[in-house]
Amino acid sequence: MKQLVYRILLRIFYPRYHFPKGLPLGHFLKMAYFQKIVGVNCEIPWPVHHTSVIKAYKNIHRTIHRPGSAMGCYIDARNGLYLGENVIMGPKVSIISMNHDVSNFKNYKTANPIKIGNNSWLATGCIILPEVELGEHTVVAAGAVVTKSFLEGNQIIGGNPARVIKKIGDYETSGFNHEND
């Protein structure tokens, strides 16, 4: 009965959002409270953690992923952000698509959008900077600072600045189910 009440409340708060099975409903109900009642990140149509900041959410092109649902994320999509299928983000991930002009700090530089390939994982505290493109199945290690593109995919990158740490095999889709994300 409790699960049913949670699901009804979430349908009221997020009428167009698909909630997968196995979802920690209390967690999302707390997000709904801060977003829809308190007003933190209230304009964003998907669940966002109240400690996360998302700029220019309309420039985020995503599948079913919920960018900003982990705590403490900073996502600036003013120059655009493309997230492929099955992209997951840990807490405190920063994605910064727009930077200041070094000649005049009051101006911002226009840049190409950031693109994150399918089946990628952005681990805790990593930073993705403007114009970066990541190939499919790229794992960004915790605390990495990604300043350039890594188009090849099937790799783990990390460090400051990020570099390829290890090549990995193709992503295994057997048993993959969006209802468990």
PLY file of the C-alpha trace (Angstrom):
ply
format ascii 1.0
element vertex 181
property float x
property float y
property float z
element edge 180
property int vertex1
property int vertex2
end_header
0.00 0.00 0.00
2.85 2.38 0.87
4.46 1.76 -2.53
1.18 2.54 -4.28
0.81 5.85 -2.41
4.42 6.79 -3.32
3.81 5.98 -6.98
0.61 8.06 -7.05
2.39 11.02 -5.46
5.27 10.75 -7.93
2.79 10.63 -10.85
1.32 13.88 -9.52
4.75 15.55 -9.21
6.27 14.11 -12.43
3.36 13.26 -14.77
5.53 12.65 -17.87
8.39 10.82 -16.20
8.86 7.04 -16.42
9.77 5.52 -13.05
11.58 2.20 -13.31
10.76 -0.81 -11.14
12.96 -1.22 -8.09
13.19 2.56 -7.66
13.97 3.81 -4.14
10.67 5.66 -3.97
11.38 7.45 -0.69
14.49 9.00 -2.24
12.53 10.31 -5.21
9.68 11.48 -3.02
12.22 13.56 -1.08
13.47 15.01 -4.39
9.88 15.77 -5.38
9.32 17.56 -2.08
12.34 19.86 -2.54
11.66 20.37 -6.25
7.91 20.80 -6.41
7.01 22.13 -2.95
10.12 23.97 -1.72
10.96 25.09 -5.28
14.60 24.00 -5.65
15.21 23.15 -9.35
11.45 23.49 -9.83
11.59 24.25 -13.57
13.34 20.96 -14.43
10.83 18.27 -15.54
12.76 15.25 -14.20
13.78 14.45 -10.60
16.87 16.44 -9.50
18.58 16.27 -6.13
18.11 19.45 -4.11
21.90 19.91 -3.75
22.51 19.75 -7.52
22.57 22.75 -9.87
21.51 22.53 -13.50
21.88 25.50 -15.85
20.05 25.58 -19.21
18.28 22.22 -18.76
16.53 22.71 -22.13
19.95 22.28 -23.81
20.37 18.80 -22.33
19.56 16.10 -24.88
19.07 12.88 -22.95
17.40 9.52 -23.10
15.86 8.26 -19.86
18.80 9.24 -17.67
18.19 11.77 -14.90
21.17 14.15 -14.91
21.52 15.80 -11.53
19.70 13.11 -9.56
22.88 12.36 -7.61
23.79 14.80 -4.86
26.01 17.80 -5.44
26.19 17.71 -9.25
26.86 20.90 -11.24
25.68 20.71 -14.84
26.06 23.78 -17.06
24.50 23.00 -20.45
24.44 26.53 -21.88
26.46 25.40 -24.93
24.63 22.05 -25.07
25.00 18.58 -23.60
24.24 15.29 -25.34
23.94 12.20 -23.14
23.77 8.81 -24.84
21.81 5.77 -23.69
22.73 4.34 -20.29
24.98 7.19 -19.12
25.27 7.21 -15.34
26.69 9.90 -13.07
27.97 9.69 -9.55
27.68 12.41 -6.91
29.50 15.73 -7.29
30.03 15.36 -11.05
30.61 18.69 -12.82
29.86 19.17 -16.51
30.77 22.65 -17.71
29.92 23.49 -21.33
30.56 27.24 -21.17
33.64 29.12 -20.03
34.63 32.76 -19.53
36.54 34.60 -22.24
40.12 35.01 -20.95
40.32 38.49 -22.54
37.20 39.76 -20.79
35.82 37.76 -17.87
32.37 39.33 -18.26
31.95 37.54 -21.60
31.37 33.86 -22.17
32.77 31.80 -25.04
30.48 29.95 -27.40
31.65 26.37 -27.87
30.59 23.04 -29.32
28.32 20.98 -27.06
29.66 18.26 -24.78
28.83 14.74 -25.99
28.91 11.65 -23.78
28.64 8.33 -25.64
26.34 5.42 -24.83
27.09 3.17 -21.84
29.42 5.65 -20.16
29.99 6.17 -16.44
31.03 9.48 -14.90
32.34 8.59 -11.44
32.23 10.71 -8.30
33.74 14.17 -8.50
34.90 14.08 -12.11
34.88 17.28 -14.14
34.04 17.44 -17.85
35.10 20.72 -19.51
33.79 22.49 -22.66
33.77 20.81 -26.09
34.70 17.36 -24.73
33.38 14.31 -26.59
33.58 10.86 -25.05
33.20 7.70 -27.12
30.90 4.83 -26.25
31.61 2.89 -23.07
33.97 5.39 -21.52
34.48 5.24 -17.77
35.71 8.51 -16.25
37.51 7.78 -12.97
36.62 9.56 -9.75
38.17 13.02 -9.53
39.33 13.08 -13.16
39.48 16.40 -15.02
38.62 15.84 -18.69
40.01 18.69 -20.79
40.03 17.00 -24.22
38.00 14.47 -26.19
38.43 10.69 -26.04
36.50 9.45 -29.07
37.76 5.87 -29.21
35.58 4.47 -26.39
35.91 1.17 -24.51
38.36 2.75 -22.08
38.87 4.05 -18.59
40.22 7.59 -18.35
41.44 9.39 -15.25
43.85 11.91 -13.79
44.33 15.66 -14.12
44.36 16.20 -17.01
42.64 12.94 -17.91
44.48 10.31 -19.93
43.71 6.75 -20.94
44.37 4.44 -18.01
43.14 1.17 -19.44
41.42 -0.25 -22.51
38.36 -2.35 -21.73
36.11 -4.66 -23.72
32.77 -3.87 -25.27
29.88 -3.06 -22.97
27.87 -6.15 -22.14
24.22 -5.55 -22.85
23.02 -9.01 -21.80
20.69 -8.61 -18.88
20.60 -4.83 -19.28
17.27 -3.44 -18.29
16.32 0.24 -18.00
13.90 -0.71 -15.27
16.84 -1.36 -12.95
18.70 1.95 -13.40
0 1
1 2
2 3
3 4
4 5
5 6
6 7
7 8
8 9
9 10
10 11
11 12
12 13
13 14
14 15
15 16
16 17
17 18
18 19
19 20
20 21
21 22
22 23
23 24
24 25
25 26
26 27
27 28
28 29
29 30
30 31
31 32
32 33
33 34
34 35
35 36
36 37
37 38
38 39
39 40
40 41
41 42
42 43
43 44
44 45
45 46
46 47
47 48
48 49
49 50
50 51
51 52
52 53
53 54
54 55
55 56
56 57
57 58
58 59
59 60
60 61
61 62
62 63
63 64
64 65
65 66
66 67
67 68
68 69
69 70
70 71
71 72
72 73
73 74
74 75
75 76
76 77
77 78
78 79
79 80
80 81
81 82
82 83
83 84
84 85
85 86
86 87
87 88
88 89
89 90
90 91
91 92
92 93
93 94
94 95
95 96
96 97
97 98
98 99
99 100
100 101
101 102
102 103
103 104
104 105
105 106
106 107
107 108
108 109
109 110
110 111
111 112
112 113
113 114
114 115
115 116
116 117
117 118
118 119
119 120
120 121
121 122
122 123
123 124
124 125
125 126
126 127
127 128
128 129
129 130
130 131
131 132
132 133
133 134
134 135
135 136
136 137
137 138
138 139
139 140
140 141
141 142
142 143
143 144
144 145
145 146
146 147
147 148
148 149
149 150
150 151
151 152
152 153
153 154
154 155
155 156
156 157
157 158
158 159
159 160
160 161
161 162
162 163
163 164
164 165
165 166
166 167
167 168
168 169
169 170
170 171
171 172
172 173
173 174
174 175
175 176
176 177
177 178
178 179
179 180
